[in-house]
Amino acid sequence: MFAGTGSDVGKSIVATAFCRIFKQDGYTPAPFKAQNMALNSYATPDGLEIGRAQAVQAEAAGVACHTDMNPLLLKPNSDHTSQVVLNGKPIGNQHATQYFRKEGRDFLRAEVHKAFDRLSARFHPIVMEGAGSVAEVNLRDVDLVNMNMAIYADAAVILVADIDRGGVFASIYGTIMLMDEEERKHIKGIIINKFRGDLSLFNDGRRIIEQLCGIPVLGVLPYFKDIHIEEEDSVSLEMKCREAQEGKINVAVVMLRHLSNFTDFDVLERDERVHLFYTNNTEEIKKADIIIIPGSKSTLADLVELRRNGTAQAILRAHHDGATVMGICGGYQIMGQEVCDPHHVESEVERMPGLGLLPTHTTMSGAKRTVQTTFRFLDGEEACHGYEIHMGKTEITGQNARPLCTFAATSSTKESLDNKENLVSEGCFVSEKCFGTYMHGILDNPSIVDFLLAPYIEKVQQRASFNYAAYKEQQYDRLATEVRKRIDMQEIYRLMSI
């Protein structure tokens, strides 16, 4: 298990690296995080939902993702409530005080233990990840994901600490000292992460930590600036709010308050033809060639906010002046004529006008659709891939539009697309500069990115398609190589054999 001295110390990236390292070394690894809290989620091949970070780690491990890798997912609805997804299916919304009470905890604990047992029977080793700080002593009795899980799994725990944020000695020593004796026995090593500068300058620091804690420092990892792995937390988005640039196709992702699945846009961030930025600044939206309204965990609330802060009007003006507007999932719903919530799935508001860019009508429902899909885009013959995770149904109500994607109703294979009698459709296409879809991951298909960029391609010199799938594989290998150089792998394998 890779556990952390706090949130955002790099546990997910380190776990991803070891998933790839173990795969390279001939093992059959699989990731496991008992409980994850994230708005970034992913649909498994069998149509269930897990945290995106575990899907990324599974990809690095070279295996298909499964709900056993993340049996419990919390998707925040607000600062105090979350949708609880258990074994891939939503079981309701809960307030934080309700979720973290001791009553009913044994049921959830049993479920995550069963998931781990099933996974460990199929894969070796299991690369576990903790959540937040491993030493939240006020939550010790209700912990499902950190030391209680490590003790159940008899895991060797590697403590990951972030030196870049400062206070690394205190955070490591304090974390270990706050553990009880049984917990402390499972801490077998320490990794210092996000070091800037000459790593040899920290040699004395390693020695001091080992003397203080009696636990070996297995390695010091640099702050990786040029290795790009999909990130789990939207904290990083605040650093991506950048202005438009000359000589690039400027793509503005609207910064919704409840933005979800921002990994949909990682491909554009890596494409040399594109400058991607996140914003709700009305002046910056004017400068964008392409505006994407992303997914949202609370479509109606974000629609209200877009109108309140002037972003809705800025989007409409930009489109009138020639900009492309594309909506994905919640953004697709927002682009329509109307969003209705008669059963109060999201709020007490039963009806709200959308932006009116698409002739569509959305009705919210309690049932969630989660599915991986193989589809055809518009009139193309290529088999494209994506996944749906949404609540609500959207229908085209106007004559000046047609569906965007076509796929088989009962299968997600390329062959199923050839059966013309079994096809259904989704999304709405008005023009090459106005369309929406429920399909997450749609931009991972190079041909669709080329379609999106085509009206503006004269602005850039680099015009070749970008192969995102190959790029991700390269990044996993680069990450594994760099981590190998700086971690005592012999000790890692010794701990695995104990």
C-alpha angles and dihedrals in degrees: 000000000000106000127178141227085222146337121304094018091129104266094139094050093047091049089049090052092053092047087059095041093053090047090052090050093056101262127125102233128179131188124239132188112167095203128015130181112204144123089218107089138159138210116241121222089262093054102260132123133251137158114285092233092064090047088054091048090049089052089052089050090050096239135115113262120249135184090247086072090062110012095170122047125175116200110192117231093179140341090290109027136058139183108245115221114191121188089346099310129095113245098182144286122294136188114236093247090052095046096049097047118114094238110096093011093115090062093054092043091053091050095052090045090053090050091051092048092051092048096047090052090060104035141040128230108020109213103210127195128202126212129242113321117356090214104061092140094181089063097042095110094051098037114134103165111038130044097346088057092044091052092049091051093040086231128176102237120215112196114220118204130185112226093181093072092053132239095072095153093051094044093052097041093042093049093052094043091052091059122092121240096266092050093046091056090066095055103099103163148000130230120197108211136195098024115172122206133006108000091205089068089071096057092104089047091057091050093049093050091049091049093047097046105025089227125114122248102230095194150328116239123203126233098269108219101166102041112088122201122165109266126227102208128066088216086094092059091074087066091051096061097113134154127254118278136215119244095027136086101256114221117187118197108201109241101231119189091233097035114164136185094021087165085083086083102046089097091058091048090058096042109104091213092061139069107200123195136168117226149144091190107125094213093053092048088059090060096052122106090199127027118197121194103205135208120293135200088210111032098176094048091049091048090055090049093049089056094044097052096042096248093118091056091046091053092050092048092048091051091048088053093053108276122138116242119199127177127201121197106313088016089055089053091048092053093060133089097259143001116206127192105182094160094047094241092155107013147341090269107102101188135020133169115243127214091282095228094122128043092236138123122207127201117191118225136180094241115094121213113213117171143137110233140198108203147162119242114227108308096340124124096211118111106236128189135221143129138238127221112166148118118226138042125252124201130190108239102174135074098228096071143063136193119284101209134032125199143155116277096220106027141042099208128115091238092058090063090069092063100090094188095059100051128119130179142219139182130043130257122193099159141333086275099046125048143120140200144180089222113116114199090030091131092056085079108087095210091057092049088051089052091050093049097039098096090057103034093111088070093069137055096211107073105158119118117259117236102214096177092057090044092055092050089051091051093051090052093047091049092050092049094051094046092049090056093057106033127078095243092177089062092045090056091045090055090050091055097050 
